[in-house]
Amino acid sequence: MKKIITLILLAVSTGVYAQTDTTEVFEDYSQYGEAEGVIRYCTQKVLNQTPQRIISIGYDYNAGFHMPGIRFSELNTSPQEFHVNRVNMLRAQVNVPVIATNKFIWQLGANYWSSKFEFENNKANNPFVSSLQSNALVSTGINTTIFKPLNERNFLILQASADINGVFPKLGDIDSKALTLSATGIYGWKTSESNMIGTGIARTYRAGRLIYVPVILWNKTFNDRWGMELLLPAKGFLRYNFSTSSMLQVGFELEGNQFYTKLPQSKNGEGFIQRGEFKPRIMWDKKITGFLWFNVQAGLRYNYRFDVMNKYDGKEDADRFFTSPMGNPMYINFSLNFVSP
């Protein structure tokens, strides 16, 4: 009997060990580090930065101001003074990402800026005032921006734009002399997700006249509420985030360009309006729904330069038809903006 029981136990135990082990074994992934040769790339924004506008449509209203120093003709040296009741401006901007990867971001854009001056009177029939009263001062063009991260810390920003600027009663009045070209190159460092800084050089007409200037980029988020966004000397803002969908900014922007116009009474029958404006202002951005945001800003339009030259890119006094130390009115702007995620 004992021999029979022993044989049964041996058979059972042999069958158990002969079965396949189906117990799941979990792999220890801690033994793996980061793969050698993998490069991480920095992003183009810091935390809580204002959202980038893909499509923007806006309206500016400038209050009234005096415009002295306007000459009637090259032979008439007596300056005339006029009063501008208001300036109405329309603005539109589109920036479309063409390539957007972690290694390379390329954007193409287009812009439109129209300024309509409404004068109180023109009893002297000044040709410059008549032209500005009847037609808008227009700037429209295309631009491209490249953000190239080199690694997790360093990056390049390259930007270029071509604009047609002037007073054009009809399309046939557009001249190649109305074209201005601008460009910026920046090399930078992103030290953290809250701080990026860069430096470079720009060819720009923002001051109304062609200049080459060093530039400094510095975007920094100090904490959940405070931050700053600088691109000096063009603009700079201190930012306060009420939330991720509402933010307030205080700062300034310098904007302008050189505008072509036909002026029969000038030396060459044409003129180049070098217009530069310094705008200290306060701005509020508020998310309406989804990617649609509303922006309102108010501030001072300070006349940095309003020279009418007889020569393209004129800089010398001998090239000047006249200059106007225009008044500095308050202004307000409203815009609707479709922003990037």
Salt bridges, closest charged atoms under 4 A:
GLU34 OE2 - ARG40 NH2 3.34
ASP60 OD2 - ARG91 NH2 3.17
ASP60 OD2 - LYS279 NZ 3.63
GLU81 OE2 - HIS66 ND1 3.56
GLU118 OE1 - ARG86 NH1 2.37
ASP173 OD1 - LYS170 NZ 3.37
ASP173 OD1 - LYS262 NZ 3.51
GLU193 OE1 - LYS190 NZ 3.58
GLU229 OE2 - ARG239 NH1 2.84
GLU253 OE2 - ARG206 NH1 3.25
GLU253 OE1 - ARG281 NH2 2.41
GLU255 OE2 - ARG91 NH2 2.74
GLU255 OE2 - LYS279 NZ 2.72
GLU270 OE2 - LYS177 NZ 2.85
GLU277 OE2 - ARG275 NE 3.01
GLU277 OE1 - LYS279 NZ 3.84
GLU277 OE2 - ARG301 NE 3.79
ASP285 OD1 - ARG53 NH2 3.77
ASP307 OD2 - ARG209 NH2 3.50
ASP307 OD2 - ARG305 NE 3.70
ASP307 OD2 - ARG320 NH2 3.64
ASP317 OD1 - ARG320 NH1 2.62
